[in-house]
Amino acid sequence: MLQNINDQFVIITGGFLLQQEHHWIVPFLQYIFKPDFILTLVNQRVSYIRSKNIMGKKSMIILYVKEQEKSKEFYSKILNSKPVLDVPGMTEFDINDNFLLGLMPESSIIKILNGHTKNPVLGSGIPRCELYLFVNEPEASLEVALNAGANLISHALDRDWGDKVAYCSDPDGHIIAFAK
């Protein structure tokens, strides 16, 4: 996508921006590079790096859940989105252009771990991670989560580190922070 802003050209590729004052380079770059690259111009030389890892996949965090369907419904409500993948053994949600949230049943990860670590089921209900989400209205997001079945930990308060944050836990005990 190409935009002209204040007589400078900006190419938007894969969610990243390239500002360019040389008009000839814009069509050239659009022709040469695919949208999954970040493009930069340094000393009039074009360099590029992949915006995704070498396999073209996004990074993700995977939460082990007791009931995949129940967790899918919960996260669909609090993220206000549908999964991008929903198959037996894995549900995935886009968090942003570079990151996914995965939900894997505890029974599935047990098969993968094959006795090499402690059974994750032994930690069910114990907070095992924190999902820290930046939102416009932490208290409103907390209410959505509570209505979806979350457990209240704390209403939105100004925290020592400068964020206003509300806390709850999902049905599996994972901590969710809504921050601004």
LOVOSE-508057 format. One record per atom (N, C-alpha, C): residue number from 1; residue in three letters; atom name; y, x, z. Coordinates in Angstrom, 1 decimal. Each point is the difference from the previous one (the first is absolute). Example, Ala and Ser with C-alpha at 12.3 -4.5 7.8 and 13.67 -1.06 7.14 Angstrom:
# residues 2
<1,"Ala","N",<-5.7,13.2,7.8>> <1,"Ala","CA",<1.2,-0.9,0.0>> <1,"Ala","C",<1.2,0.9,0.0>> <2,"Ser","N",<1.1,-0.4,-0.7>> <2,"Ser","CA",<1.1,0.9,0.0>> <2,"Ser","C",<1.1,-0.8,0.8>> 
//
This chain:
# residues 180
<1,"Met","N",<-1.2,0.9,0.0>> <1,"Met","CA",<1.2,-0.9,0.0>> <1,"Met","C",<1.2,0.9,0.0>> <2,"Leu","N",<1.0,-0.4,-0.8>> <2,"Leu","CA",<1.2,0.9,-0.1>> <2,"Leu","C",<1.2,-0.8,0.4>> <3,"Gln","N",<0.9,0.6,0.8>> <3,"Gln","CA",<1.2,-0.7,0.4>> <3,"Gln","C",<1.2,1.0,-0.2>> <4,"Asn","N",<1.2,-0.5,-0.3>> <4,"Asn","CA",<1.1,0.8,-0.2>> <4,"Asn","C",<1.0,-0.3,1.2>> <5,"Ile","N",<0.1,1.0,0.9>> <5,"Ile","CA",<0.9,-0.2,1.1>> <5,"Ile","C",<1.1,1.0,0.0>> <6,"Asn","N",<1.2,-0.4,0.0>> <6,"Asn","CA",<1.2,0.9,0.0>> <6,"Asn","C",<-0.2,1.1,-1.1>> <7,"Asp","N",<-0.4,-0.4,-1.2>> <7,"Asp","CA",<-0.2,1.0,-1.1>> <7,"Asp","C",<-1.0,1.1,0.3>> <8,"Gln","N",<-0.8,-0.2,1.0>> <8,"Gln","CA",<-1.2,0.8,0.2>> <8,"Gln","C",<-1.2,-0.8,-0.2>> <9,"Phe","N",<-1.0,0.6,-0.7>> <9,"Phe","CA",<-1.2,-0.7,-0.2>> <9,"Phe","C",<-1.0,0.2,1.1>> <10,"Val","N",<-0.7,-1.1,0.4>> <10,"Val","CA",<-1.0,0.1,1.0>> <10,"Val","C",<-1.2,-0.6,-0.5>> <11,"Ile","N",<-1.1,0.8,0.1>> <11,"Ile","CA",<-1.3,-0.5,-0.4>> <11,"Ile","C",<-0.8,-0.3,1.2>> <12,"Ile","N",<-0.5,-1.2,0.1>> <12,"Ile","CA",<-0.8,-0.4,1.1>> <12,"Ile","C",<-1.4,0.0,-0.4>> <13,"Thr","N",<-0.8,0.9,0.6>> <13,"Thr","CA",<-1.4,0.2,-0.3>> <13,"Thr","C",<-0.9,0.0,1.2>> <14,"Gly","N",<-0.9,-0.9,0.1>> <14,"Gly","CA",<-0.9,-0.1,1.1>> <14,"Gly","C",<0.8,-0.1,1.3>> <15,"Gly","N",<1.1,-0.7,0.0>> <15,"Gly","CA",<0.8,-0.2,1.3>> <15,"Gly","C",<0.9,1.2,0.3>> <16,"Phe","N",<0.0,1.0,-0.8>> <16,"Phe","CA",<0.9,1.2,0.3>> <16,"Phe","C",<1.1,0.1,-1.0>> <17,"Leu","N",<1.1,0.6,0.3>> <17,"Leu","CA",<1.2,0.1,-0.9>> <17,"Leu","C",<0.2,1.4,-0.5>> <18,"Leu","N",<0.5,0.0,-1.2>> <18,"Leu","CA",<0.5,1.2,-0.7>> <18,"Leu","C",<1.4,-0.2,-0.5>> <19,"Gln","N",<0.9,0.7,0.5>> <19,"Gln","CA",<1.4,-0.1,-0.6>> <19,"Gln","C",<0.2,1.1,-1.0>> <20,"Gln","N",<0.6,-0.4,-1.1>> <20,"Gln","CA",<0.2,1.0,-1.1>> <20,"Gln","C",<1.3,-0.3,-0.7>> <21,"Glu","N",<0.7,1.1,-0.2>> <21,"Glu","CA",<1.3,-0.1,-0.7>> <21,"Glu","C",<-0.1,0.3,-1.5>> <22,"His","N",<-1.2,0.6,-0.4>> <22,"His","CA",<-0.2,0.3,-1.4>> <22,"His","C",<-0.7,-1.2,-0.7>> <23,"His","N",<0.7,-0.7,-0.9>> <23,"His","CA",<-0.5,-1.2,-0.6>> <23,"His","C",<-1.2,0.2,-0.8>> <24,"Trp","N",<-0.2,1.2,-0.7>> <24,"Trp","CA",<-1.1,0.2,-0.9>> <24,"Trp","C",<-1.3,0.1,0.8>> <25,"Ile","N",<0.0,0.4,1.2>> <25,"Ile","CA",<-1.2,0.3,0.8>> <25,"Ile","C",<-0.7,-1.3,0.4>> <26,"Val","N",<0.8,-1.1,0.2>> <26,"Val","CA",<-0.6,-1.3,0.5>> <26,"Val","C",<-1.1,-0.5,-0.9>> <27,"Pro","N",<0.3,-0.2,-1.3>> <27,"Pro","CA",<-1.1,-0.5,-0.9>> <27,"Pro","C",<-1.2,0.9,-0.1>> <28,"Phe","N",<0.3,1.3,0.0>> <28,"Phe","CA",<-1.0,1.0,0.0>> <28,"Phe","C",<-1.0,-0.1,1.2>> <29,"Leu","N",<0.6,-0.1,1.2>> <29,"Leu","CA",<-0.8,-0.1,1.2>> <29,"Leu","C",<-0.8,-1.3,0.0>> <30,"Gln","N",<0.6,-1.1,-0.4>> <30,"Gln","CA",<-0.7,-1.2,0.0>> <30,"Gln","C",<-1.2,0.0,-1.0>> <31,"Tyr","N",<0.1,0.8,-1.1>> <31,"Tyr","CA",<-1.0,0.1,-0.9>> <31,"Tyr","C",<-1.2,0.9,0.5>> <32,"Ile","N",<0.4,1.1,0.6>> <32,"Ile","CA",<-1.0,1.0,0.4>> <32,"Ile","C",<-0.7,-0.3,1.2>> <33,"Phe","N",<0.6,-0.5,1.0>> <33,"Phe","CA",<-0.6,-0.2,1.3>> <33,"Phe","C",<-0.4,-1.4,0.3>> <34,"Lys","N",<-1.1,-0.1,0.7>> <34,"Lys","CA",<-0.5,-1.4,0.4>> <34,"Lys","C",<0.7,-0.4,1.3>> <35,"Pro","N",<0.0,-1.3,0.3>> <35,"Pro","CA",<0.7,-0.4,1.2>> <35,"Pro","C",<-0.5,0.4,1.3>> <36,"Asp","N",<-1.2,0.7,0.1>> <36,"Asp","CA",<-0.5,0.4,1.3>> <36,"Asp","C",<0.4,1.4,0.3>> <37,"Phe","N",<1.1,0.5,-0.6>> <37,"Phe","CA",<0.5,1.3,0.3>> <37,"Phe","C",<1.4,-0.2,0.6>> <38,"Ile","N",<0.4,1.0,0.9>> <38,"Ile","CA",<1.3,0.1,0.5>> <38,"Ile","C",<0.7,1.0,-0.9>> <39,"Leu","N",<1.1,-0.3,-0.6>> <39,"Leu","CA",<0.7,0.9,-0.9>> <39,"Leu","C",<1.2,0.5,0.7>> <40,"Thr","N",<0.3,1.3,-0.2>> <40,"Thr","CA",<1.2,0.6,0.5>> <40,"Thr","C",<0.5,1.0,-1.0>> <41,"Leu","N",<1.3,0.1,0.0>> <41,"Leu","CA",<0.6,1.0,-0.9>> <41,"Leu","C",<0.7,1.1,0.9>> <42,"Val","N",<-0.4,1.2,-0.2>> <42,"Val","CA",<0.5,1.1,0.8>> <42,"Val","C",<0.4,1.1,-1.0>> <43,"Asn","N",<1.3,0.3,0.0>> <43,"Asn","CA",<0.6,1.0,-0.9>> <43,"Asn","C",<-0.4,-0.3,-1.4>> <44,"Gln","N",<0.0,-1.2,-0.4>> <44,"Gln","CA",<-0.2,-0.5,-1.4>> <44,"Gln","C",<-1.5,0.3,-0.4>> <45,"Arg","N",<-0.9,0.2,0.9>> <45,"Arg","CA",<-1.4,0.1,-0.3>> <45,"Arg","C",<-0.7,-1.2,0.7>> <46,"Val","N",<-0.9,-0.6,-0.7>> <46,"Val","CA",<-0.7,-1.1,0.5>> <46,"Val","C",<-1.2,0.4,0.8>> <47,"Ser","N",<-0.2,-0.4,1.2>> <47,"Ser","CA",<-1.2,0.2,0.7>> <47,"Ser","C",<-0.6,-1.3,0.5>> <48,"Tyr","N",<-1.2,-0.1,0.3>> <48,"Tyr","CA",<-0.6,-1.3,0.4>> <48,"Tyr","C",<-1.1,0.3,1.0>> <49,"Ile","N",<-0.2,-1.0,0.9>> <49,"Ile","CA",<-1.1,0.0,0.9>> <49,"Ile","C",<-0.6,-1.4,0.0>> <50,"Arg","N",<-1.2,-0.1,0.3>> <50,"Arg","CA",<-0.7,-1.3,0.1>> <50,"Arg","C",<0.5,-0.8,1.2>> <51,"Ser","N",<0.3,-1.3,-0.2>> <51,"Ser","CA",<0.4,-0.8,1.1>> <51,"Ser","C",<-1.2,-0.5,0.8>> <52,"Lys","N",<-1.2,0.2,-0.5>> <52,"Lys","CA",<-1.2,-0.4,0.7>> <52,"Lys","C",<-0.9,1.3,0.0>> <53,"Asn","N",<-1.0,-0.1,0.8>> <53,"Asn","CA",<-0.9,1.2,0.1>> <53,"Asn","C",<-0.7,0.2,-1.4>> <54,"Ile","N",<-0.8,1.0,-0.1>> <54,"Ile","CA",<-0.6,0.4,-1.3>> <54,"Ile","C",<-0.9,-1.0,-0.5>> <55,"Met","N",<-0.5,-0.9,0.8>> <55,"Met","CA",<-0.9,-1.0,-0.5>> <55,"Met","C",<0.8,-1.3,-0.4>> <56,"Gly","N",<1.3,0.0,0.1>> <56,"Gly","CA",<0.8,-1.1,-0.4>> <56,"Gly","C",<-0.1,-1.1,1.1>> <57,"Lys","N",<-0.5,0.2,1.1>> <57,"Lys","CA",<-0.1,-1.0,1.1>> <57,"Lys","C",<1.1,0.2,1.0>> <58,"Lys","N",<0.2,-1.1,0.8>> <58,"Lys","CA",<0.9,0.1,1.1>> <58,"Lys","C",<-0.6,0.4,1.3>> <59,"Ser","N",<0.8,0.6,0.9>> <59,"Ser","CA",<-0.5,0.3,1.3>> <59,"Ser","C",<-0.1,-1.3,0.8>> <60,"Met","N",<-0.9,0.0,1.0>> <60,"Met","CA",<-0.1,-1.2,0.8>> <60,"Met","C",<-0.5,0.3,1.4>> <61,"Ile","N",<0.3,-0.9,0.9>> <61,"Ile","CA",<-0.6,0.0,1.3>> <61,"Ile","C",<-1.0,-1.1,0.0>> <62,"Ile","N",<-1.2,0.2,0.6>> <62,"Ile","CA",<-1.0,-1.1,0.0>> <62,"Ile","C",<-0.3,-0.3,1.5>> <63,"Leu","N",<0.2,-1.3,0.3>> <63,"Leu","CA",<-0.3,-0.5,1.3>> <63,"Leu","C",<-1.4,-0.6,0.0>> <64,"Tyr","N",<-0.8,0.4,1.0>> <64,"Tyr","CA",<-1.3,-0.6,0.2>> <64,"Tyr","C",<0.1,-1.3,0.7>> <65,"Val","N",<-0.5,-1.1,-0.6>> <65,"Val","CA",<0.2,-1.3,0.6>> <65,"Val","C",<-1.4,-0.7,0.2>> <66,"Lys","N",<0.0,-0.9,1.0>> <66,"Lys","CA",<-1.2,-0.7,0.3>> <66,"Lys","C",<-0.4,-1.0,-1.1>> <67,"Glu","N",<1.0,-0.8,-0.4>> <67,"Glu","CA",<-0.2,-1.0,-1.0>> <67,"Glu","C",<1.0,0.2,-1.2>> <68,"Gln","N",<-0.5,0.5,-1.1>> <68,"Gln","CA",<0.9,0.3,-1.1>> <68,"Gln","C",<0.8,-1.2,-0.5>> <69,"Glu","N",<-0.6,-1.2,-0.1>> <69,"Glu","CA",<0.6,-1.2,-0.5>> <69,"Glu","C",<1.2,-0.4,1.0>> <70,"Lys","N",<-0.3,0.0,1.3>> <70,"Lys","CA",<1.0,-0.4,1.0>> <70,"Lys","C",<1.2,1.0,-0.1>> <71,"Ser","N",<-0.3,1.3,-0.1>> <71,"Ser","CA",<1.0,1.0,-0.1>> <71,"Ser","C",<0.8,-0.1,-1.3>> <72,"Lys","N",<-0.7,-0.3,-1.1>> <72,"Lys","CA",<0.7,-0.2,-1.2>> <72,"Lys","C",<1.0,-1.1,0.1>> <73,"Glu","N",<-0.4,-1.1,0.6>> <73,"Glu","CA",<1.0,-1.2,0.1>> <73,"Glu","C",<1.1,0.4,0.9>> <74,"Phe","N",<-0.2,0.7,1.1>> <74,"Phe","CA",<1.0,0.4,0.9>> <74,"Phe","C",<1.0,0.9,-0.7>> <75,"Tyr","N",<-0.4,1.1,-0.7>> <75,"Tyr","CA",<0.9,0.9,-0.6>> <75,"Tyr","C",<0.6,-0.6,-1.3>> <76,"Ser","N",<-0.6,-1.0,-0.6>> <76,"Ser","CA",<0.7,-0.7,-1.1>> <76,"Ser","C",<1.2,-0.7,0.5>> <77,"Lys","N",<-0.1,-0.6,1.2>> <77,"Lys","CA",<1.1,-0.7,0.6>> <77,"Lys","C",<1.1,1.0,0.5>> <78,"Ile","N",<-0.3,1.0,0.7>> <78,"Ile","CA",<1.0,0.9,0.5>> <78,"Ile","C",<0.7,0.9,-1.0>> <79,"Leu","N",<-0.8,0.3,-1.1>> <79,"Leu","CA",<0.6,0.8,-1.1>> <79,"Leu","C",<0.6,-0.9,-1.1>> <80,"Asn","N",<-0.2,-1.3,0.1>> <80,"Asn","CA",<0.4,-1.0,-0.9>> <80,"Asn","C",<-0.4,0.5,-1.5>> <81,"Ser","N",<-1.2,0.3,-0.1>> <81,"Ser","CA",<-0.6,0.4,-1.3>> <81,"Ser","C",<-1.5,-0.2,-0.1>> <82,"Lys","N",<-0.4,0.0,-1.2>> <82,"Lys","CA",<-1.5,-0.1,-0.2>> <82,"Lys","C",<-0.6,1.4,-0.2>> <83,"Pro","N",<-1.2,0.1,0.3>> <83,"Pro","CA",<-0.7,1.3,-0.2>> <83,"Pro","C",<0.0,0.4,-1.4>> <84,"Val","N",<0.1,1.3,-0.3>> <84,"Val","CA",<-0.2,0.5,-1.3>> <84,"Val","C",<-1.4,0.3,-0.3>> <85,"Leu","N",<-0.8,0.1,1.0>> <85,"Leu","CA",<-1.5,0.1,-0.1>> <85,"Leu","C",<-0.6,-0.8,1.1>> <86,"Asp","N",<-1.0,-0.8,-0.3>> <86,"Asp","CA",<-0.7,-0.8,1.0>> <86,"Asp","C",<-1.5,-0.1,-0.4>> <87,"Val","N",<-0.8,0.9,0.5>> <87,"Val","CA",<-1.4,0.0,-0.4>> <87,"Val","C",<-0.8,0.1,1.3>> <88,"Pro","N",<-1.3,-0.3,0.1>> <88,"Pro","CA",<-0.7,0.2,1.2>> <88,"Pro","C",<0.0,1.5,0.4>> <89,"Gly","N",<0.5,0.2,1.2>> <89,"Gly","CA",<0.1,1.4,0.5>> <89,"Gly","C",<1.3,0.6,0.0>> <90,"Met","N",<1.0,-0.6,-0.8>> <90,"Met","CA",<1.4,0.6,0.0>> <90,"Met","C",<1.0,-1.0,-0.5>> <91,"Thr","N",<1.1,-0.1,0.7>> <91,"Thr","CA",<1.1,-0.8,-0.4>> <91,"Thr","C",<1.2,1.0,0.0>> <92,"Glu","N",<0.9,0.0,-1.0>> <92,"Glu","CA",<1.1,0.9,-0.1>> <92,"Glu","C",<1.3,-0.8,-0.3>> <93,"Phe","N",<1.1,0.4,0.7>> <93,"Phe","CA",<1.3,-0.5,-0.2>> <93,"Phe","C",<1.0,1.1,-0.4>> <94,"Asp","N",<0.9,-0.3,-1.0>> <94,"Asp","CA",<1.0,0.9,-0.3>> <94,"Asp","C",<1.0,0.0,1.1>> <95,"Ile","N",<0.4,1.2,0.6>> <95,"Ile","CA",<1.0,0.1,1.0>> <95,"Ile","C",<1.3,0.4,-0.8>> <96,"Asn","N",<-0.1,0.9,-0.9>> <96,"Asn","CA",<1.1,0.4,-0.8>> <96,"Asn","C",<-0.6,0.6,-1.3>> <97,"Asp","N",<0.8,0.7,-0.8>> <97,"Asp","CA",<-0.4,0.5,-1.3>> <97,"Asp","C",<-1.1,1.1,0.2>> <98,"Asn","N",<0.0,0.6,1.2>> <98,"Asn","CA",<-0.9,1.2,0.2>> <98,"Asn","C",<-1.0,-0.2,1.1>> <99,"Phe","N",<-0.1,-1.1,0.6>> <99,"Phe","CA",<-0.8,-0.2,1.2>> <99,"Phe","C",<-0.7,-1.3,0.1>> <100,"Leu","N",<-1.3,0.0,0.4>> <100,"Leu","CA",<-0.7,-1.2,0.2>> <100,"Leu","C",<-0.5,-0.2,1.4>> <101,"Leu","N",<-0.2,-1.2,0.4>> <101,"Leu","CA",<-0.7,-0.3,1.3>> <101,"Leu","C",<-1.4,-0.5,-0.4>> <102,"Gly","N",<-1.0,0.6,0.6>> <102,"Gly","CA",<-1.4,-0.4,-0.3>> <102,"Gly","C",<-0.6,-0.6,1.2>> <103,"Leu","N",<-0.8,-1.0,-0.2>> <103,"Leu","CA",<-0.8,-0.7,1.1>> <103,"Leu","C",<-1.5,0.2,-0.3>> <104,"Met","N",<-0.7,0.7,0.9>> <104,"Met","CA",<-1.4,0.2,-0.3>> <104,"Met","C",<-0.8,-0.6,1.2>> <105,"Pro","N",<-1.0,-0.8,-0.2>> <105,"Pro","CA",<-0.8,-0.5,1.1>> <105,"Pro","C",<-0.7,1.2,0.8>> <106,"Glu","N",<0.0,-0.1,1.3>> <106,"Glu","CA",<-0.7,1.0,0.8>> <106,"Glu","C",<-1.4,0.2,-0.5>> <107,"Ser","N",<-0.7,-1.0,-0.4>> <107,"Ser","CA",<-1.4,0.1,-0.4>> <107,"Ser","C",<-0.1,0.9,-1.3>> <108,"Ser","N",<1.0,0.0,-0.8>> <108,"Ser","CA",<0.0,0.8,-1.2>> <108,"Ser","C",<0.2,1.5,0.3>> <109,"Ile","N",<1.0,0.3,0.9>> <109,"Ile","CA",<0.3,1.4,0.3>> <109,"Ile","C",<-1.2,0.6,0.8>> <110,"Ile","N",<-0.7,-0.8,0.7>> <110,"Ile","CA",<-1.2,0.5,0.8>> <110,"Ile","C",<-1.0,0.6,-1.0>> <111,"Lys","N",<-0.2,-0.7,-1.1>> <111,"Lys","CA",<-0.9,0.5,-1.1>> <111,"Lys","C",<0.5,1.4,-0.5>> <112,"Ile","N",<1.3,0.1,-0.2>> <112,"Ile","CA",<0.5,1.2,-0.6>> <112,"Ile","C",<-0.1,1.2,1.0>> <113,"Leu","N",<0.4,-0.3,1.3>> <113,"Leu","CA",<0.0,1.0,1.0>> <113,"Leu","C",<-1.4,0.5,0.4>> <114,"Asn","N",<-1.0,-0.9,-0.1>> <114,"Asn","CA",<-1.4,0.3,0.1>> <114,"Asn","C",<-0.3,0.9,1.2>> <115,"Gly","N",<0.5,-0.4,1.2>> <115,"Gly","CA",<-0.3,0.7,1.2>> <115,"Gly","C",<0.7,1.3,0.2>> <116,"His","N",<0.9,0.4,-0.8>> <116,"His","CA",<0.7,1.3,0.1>> <116,"His","C",<1.2,-0.1,1.0>> <117,"Thr","N",<0.4,-1.2,0.4>> <117,"Thr","CA",<1.1,-0.2,1.0>> <117,"Thr","C",<-0.4,-1.1,0.8>> <118,"Lys","N",<0.8,-0.3,1.0>> <118,"Lys","CA",<-0.3,-1.2,0.9>> <118,"Lys","C",<0.2,-1.2,-0.8>> <119,"Asn","N",<-0.7,-1.0,0.3>> <119,"Asn","CA",<0.0,-1.3,-0.7>> <119,"Asn","C",<1.4,-0.7,0.3>> <120,"Pro","N",<0.8,-0.3,-1.1>> <120,"Pro","CA",<1.3,-0.6,0.2>> <120,"Pro","C",<-0.1,-1.3,0.7>> <121,"Val","N",<-1.1,-0.7,0.0>> <121,"Val","CA",<-0.1,-1.3,0.6>> <121,"Val","C",<0.2,0.2,1.5>> <122,"Leu","N",<-0.3,1.2,0.6>> <122,"Leu","CA",<0.2,0.2,1.4>> <122,"Leu","C",<1.5,0.0,0.4>> <123,"Gly","N",<0.9,0.2,-1.0>> <123,"Gly","CA",<1.4,0.0,0.2>> <123,"Gly","C",<0.7,-1.3,-0.3>> <124,"Ser","N",<-0.8,-1.0,-0.4>> <124,"Ser","CA",<0.6,-1.3,-0.4>> <124,"Ser","C",<0.9,-0.6,1.1>> <125,"Gly","N",<1.2,-0.4,-0.4>> <125,"Gly","CA",<1.0,-0.6,1.0>> <125,"Gly","C",<0.8,1.1,0.6>> <126,"Ile","N",<-0.3,1.2,-0.1>> <126,"Ile","CA",<0.7,1.1,0.6>> <126,"Ile","C",<1.0,0.5,-1.1>> <127,"Pro","N",<1.3,0.1,0.4>> <127,"Pro","CA",<0.9,0.5,-1.1>> <127,"Pro","C",<-0.4,1.4,-0.5>> <128,"Arg","N",<-0.2,0.0,-1.3>> <128,"Arg","CA",<-0.5,1.3,-0.7>> <128,"Arg","C",<1.0,0.5,-0.9>> <129,"Cys","N",<1.1,-0.8,-0.3>> <129,"Cys","CA",<1.0,0.5,-0.9>> <129,"Cys","C",<1.2,-0.9,0.2>> <130,"Glu","N",<1.2,0.5,-0.6>> <130,"Glu","CA",<1.2,-0.9,0.0>> <130,"Glu","C",<0.5,0.0,-1.4>> <131,"Leu","N",<0.2,-1.2,-0.5>> <131,"Leu","CA",<0.5,-0.2,-1.3>> <131,"Leu","C",<1.5,-0.3,0.2>> <132,"Tyr","N",<0.9,0.9,-0.4>> <132,"Tyr","CA",<1.4,0.0,0.2>> <132,"Tyr","C",<0.7,-0.5,-1.3>> <133,"Leu","N",<0.5,-1.2,0.0>> <133,"Leu","CA",<0.6,-0.6,-1.2>> <133,"Leu","C",<1.5,-0.2,0.2>> <134,"Phe","N",<0.7,0.5,-1.0>> <134,"Phe","CA",<1.5,-0.3,0.0>> <134,"Phe","C",<0.2,-1.3,-0.7>> <135,"Val","N",<0.8,-0.9,0.7>> <135,"Val","CA",<0.2,-1.3,-0.5>> <135,"Val","C",<1.5,-0.3,0.2>> <136,"Asn","N",<0.5,-1.1,-0.6>> <136,"Asn","CA",<1.4,-0.4,0.2>> <136,"Asn","C",<0.2,-0.6,1.4>> <137,"Glu","N",<-0.9,-0.8,0.4>> <137,"Glu","CA",<0.1,-0.8,1.2>> <137,"Glu","C",<-1.2,0.2,0.9>> <138,"Pro","N",<0.0,0.9,0.9>> <138,"Pro","CA",<-1.2,0.3,0.8>> <138,"Pro","C",<-0.5,-1.2,0.8>> <139,"Glu","N",<0.9,-0.8,0.6>> <139,"Glu","CA",<-0.4,-1.1,0.8>> <139,"Glu","C",<-0.6,-1.1,-0.9>> <140,"Ala","N",<0.5,-0.3,-1.2>> <140,"Ala","CA",<-0.5,-1.0,-0.9>> <140,"Ala","C",<-1.4,0.5,-0.5>> <141,"Ser","N",<-0.2,1.2,-0.3>> <141,"Ser","CA",<-1.3,0.5,-0.4>> <141,"Ser","C",<-1.0,-0.1,1.1>> <142,"Leu","N",<0.4,0.3,1.3>> <142,"Leu","CA",<-0.8,-0.2,1.1>> <142,"Leu","C",<-0.5,-1.4,0.2>> <143,"Glu","N",<0.9,-1.0,-0.2>> <143,"Glu","CA",<-0.4,-1.4,0.1>> <143,"Glu","C",<-1.0,-0.4,-1.1>> <144,"Val","N",<0.2,0.5,-1.2>> <144,"Val","CA",<-1.0,-0.2,-1.1>> <144,"Val","C",<-1.4,0.5,0.5>> <145,"Ala","N",<0.0,1.2,0.5>> <145,"Ala","CA",<-1.3,0.6,0.5>> <145,"Ala","C",<-0.6,-0.8,1.1>> <146,"Leu","N",<0.8,-0.4,1.0>> <146,"Leu","CA",<-0.5,-0.8,1.1>> <146,"Leu","C",<-0.6,-1.3,-0.5>> <147,"Asn","N",<0.7,-0.7,-0.9>> <147,"Asn","CA",<-0.5,-1.2,-0.6>> <147,"Asn","C",<-1.3,0.2,-0.8>> <148,"Ala","N",<-0.2,1.2,-0.5>> <148,"Ala","CA",<-1.2,0.4,-0.7>> <148,"Ala","C",<-1.2,0.4,0.9>> <149,"Gly","N",<0.3,0.1,1.3>> <149,"Gly","CA",<-1.1,0.3,0.9>> <149,"Gly","C",<0.2,1.4,0.7>> <150,"Ala","N",<1.1,0.6,-0.1>> <150,"Ala","CA",<0.3,1.3,0.7>> <150,"Ala","C",<0.2,-0.2,1.5>> <151,"Asn","N",<-0.2,1.0,0.8>> <151,"Asn","CA",<0.3,0.0,1.4>> <151,"Asn","C",<1.3,0.7,0.3>> <152,"Leu","N",<0.9,-0.7,0.7>> <152,"Leu","CA",<1.3,0.6,0.3>> <152,"Leu","C",<-0.1,1.2,1.0>> <153,"Ile","N",<0.7,1.0,-0.4>> <153,"Ile","CA",<0.1,1.2,0.9>> <153,"Ile","C",<1.4,0.1,0.5>> <154,"Ser","N",<1.0,-0.1,-0.9>> <154,"Ser","CA",<1.4,0.1,0.4>> <154,"Ser","C",<0.9,-0.6,-1.1>> <155,"His","N",<0.9,-0.8,0.4>> <155,"His","CA",<1.1,-0.5,-0.9>> <155,"His","C",<0.8,1.2,-0.5>> <156,"Ala","N",<0.8,-0.3,-1.0>> <156,"Ala","CA",<0.9,1.1,-0.6>> <156,"Ala","C",<1.0,0.5,1.0>> <157,"Leu","N",<-0.1,1.3,0.2>> <157,"Leu","CA",<1.0,0.7,0.9>> <157,"Leu","C",<0.4,1.3,-0.6>> <158,"Asp","N",<1.2,0.4,0.4>> <158,"Asp","CA",<0.5,1.3,-0.5>> <158,"Asp","C",<-0.8,1.1,0.8>> <159,"Arg","N",<-0.6,0.9,-0.8>> <159,"Arg","CA",<-0.8,1.0,0.6>> <159,"Arg","C",<0.7,1.4,0.1>> <160,"Asp","N",<-0.5,0.9,0.8>> <160,"Asp","CA",<0.7,1.3,0.2>> <160,"Asp","C",<0.2,0.8,-1.3>> <161,"Trp","N",<-0.9,-0.2,-1.0>> <161,"Trp","CA",<0.1,0.8,-1.2>> <161,"Trp","C",<0.9,-0.6,-1.0>> <162,"Gly","N",<0.7,-1.1,0.3>> <162,"Gly","CA",<1.1,-0.6,-0.8>> <162,"Gly","C",<-0.4,-1.2,-0.8>> <163,"Asp","N",<-1.3,-0.4,-0.1>> <163,"Asp","CA",<-0.5,-1.2,-0.7>> <163,"Asp","C",<0.0,-1.2,0.9>> <164,"Lys","N",<0.2,-1.1,-0.6>> <164,"Lys","CA",<-0.2,-1.3,0.7>> <164,"Lys","C",<-1.4,-0.4,-0.4>> <165,"Val","N",<-1.0,-0.1,1.0>> <165,"Val","CA",<-1.4,-0.2,-0.3>> <165,"Val","C",<-0.6,-1.1,0.8>> <166,"Ala","N",<-0.8,-0.9,-0.6>> <166,"Ala","CA",<-0.8,-1.0,0.6>> <166,"Ala","C",<-1.5,0.5,-0.2>> <167,"Tyr","N",<-0.8,-0.3,1.0>> <167,"Tyr","CA",<-1.4,0.4,0.0>> <167,"Tyr","C",<-0.9,-1.1,0.2>> <168,"Cys","N",<-1.2,0.0,-0.7>> <168,"Cys","CA",<-1.1,-0.9,0.2>> <168,"Cys","C",<-1.3,0.7,-0.3>> <169,"Ser","N",<-1.1,-0.7,0.2>> <169,"Ser","CA",<-1.3,0.6,-0.4>> <169,"Ser","C",<-0.7,-1.0,-0.9>> <170,"Asp","N",<-0.7,0.5,-1.0>> <170,"Asp","CA",<-0.8,-0.9,-0.9>> <170,"Asp","C",<-1.2,-0.4,0.7>> <171,"Pro","N",<-0.8,-0.9,-0.7>> <171,"Pro","CA",<-1.2,-0.5,0.7>> <171,"Pro","C",<-1.0,1.0,0.4>> <172,"Asp","N",<0.0,1.2,-0.6>> <172,"Asp","CA",<-0.9,1.1,0.4>> <172,"Asp","C",<0.6,1.0,1.0>> <173,"Gly","N",<1.2,-0.3,0.4>> <173,"Gly","CA",<0.7,0.9,1.0>> <173,"Gly","C",<0.8,1.1,-0.6>> <174,"His","N",<0.2,0.1,-1.3>> <174,"His","CA",<0.8,1.0,-0.6>> <174,"His","C",<1.5,-0.4,0.3>> <175,"Ile","N",<0.8,1.0,0.3>> <175,"Ile","CA",<1.4,-0.3,0.4>> <175,"Ile","C",<0.8,-0.1,-1.3>> <176,"Ile","N",<0.9,-1.0,0.0>> <176,"Ile","CA",<0.9,-0.2,-1.2>> <176,"Ile","C",<1.4,0.1,0.6>> <177,"Ala","N",<0.9,0.8,-0.6>> <177,"Ala","CA",<1.4,0.1,0.4>> <177,"Ala","C",<0.8,-0.5,-1.2>> <178,"Phe","N",<1.0,-0.9,0.3>> <178,"Phe","CA",<0.9,-0.4,-1.0>> <178,"Phe","C",<1.4,0.6,0.4>> <179,"Ala","N",<0.5,0.9,-0.8>> <179,"Ala","CA",<1.1,0.8,0.4>> <179,"Ala","C",<1.2,-0.2,-1.0>> <180,"Lys","N",<1.2,0.3,0.5>> <180,"Lys","CA",<1.2,-0.1,-0.8>> <180,"Lys","C",<0.9,1.2,0.5>> 
//
